[in-house]
Amino acid sequence: MTKRSLPLAKVYGLLEPGPVLLLTTAHKGKANVMAMSWHTMMEFEPPLVGCVVSGNDFSFAALKTTRECVLNIPTVELAQQVVGCGNTSGQDIDKFARFGLTTKPASVVAVPLITECFANMECRVADTRMVNRYNFFVLEVVKAWIEPTCKNPSTLHHRGKGAFMVAGETIKLPSRMK
Ligand SMILES: Cc1cc2nc3c(=O)[nH]c(=O)nc-3n(C[C@H](O)[C@H](O)[C@H](O)COP(=O)(O)O)c2cc1C
């Protein structure tokens, strides 16, 4: 896969459908990855994304301390890896090795991208004011990448307790959005 740079103004279209993400972080020389579905778009450009990362997750300290992460979007082909990354901790294992995920250096942040994911968004933490109360981080996407051949990605959408919807048909309707 040869990914292309995606204009930041187009990032919202990737996250608005609410796909399950793989969140990568790196701290003290060690990268980690967790599954994440509690996220929301907050602004078009610069793209702002709110997300909850539980204080019980190993990823929490990395995100809070380094203030950097990557949001990677997997498709259904990576479902087993997603569930694996959501049910194990980087405190105990190297999830990249365990689940066969390969990484690549990002261009702006010191956190790796997941190669197998069709889209990657390099992020910096923009606001931590709701972290103490809700574990809610506001991220700014500073660089985005897309696999141009992946036109209709079969993304995963978590319904709880291991049940997922897989993205299906896209329909086009009139829109007043510029
Ligand atoms: C589909 C799915 C979605 C998840 N979404 C979130 C989320 O939005 N926020 C969160 O804190 N944990 C979420 N989790 C749980 C974390 O991925 C899980 O606690 C993981 O083990 C944390 O890894 P870490 O300890 O290496 O950081 C999710 C798990 C799954 C399976």
The ligand as an ORCA input file, in Angstrom:
! r2SCAN-3c Opt
* xyz 0 1
  C     -14.093     -2.417     20.145
  C     -13.433     -1.819     21.335
  C     -13.509     -0.461     21.567
  C     -12.887      0.121     22.666
  N     -12.993      1.467     22.854
  C     -12.358      2.045     23.910
  C     -12.406      3.456     24.111
  O     -12.977      4.205     23.329
  N     -11.784      3.964     25.201
  C     -11.118      3.172     26.108
  O     -10.565      3.690     27.080
  N     -11.036      1.840     25.933
  C     -11.633      1.250     24.860
  N     -11.543     -0.080     24.665
  C     -10.770     -0.893     25.611
  C      -9.262     -0.804     25.404
  O      -8.923     -1.033     24.047
  C      -8.596     -1.861     26.327
  O      -8.797     -1.481     27.664
  C      -7.141     -2.099     26.023
  O      -6.776     -3.295     26.670
  C      -6.232     -0.980     26.507
  O      -4.914     -1.315     26.122
  P      -3.634     -0.723     26.855
  O      -3.703     -1.129     28.316
  O      -2.461     -1.358     26.156
  O      -3.675      0.764     26.703
  C     -12.162     -0.688     23.576
  C     -12.084     -2.080     23.352
  C     -12.714     -2.633     22.242
  C     -12.600     -4.119     22.019
*
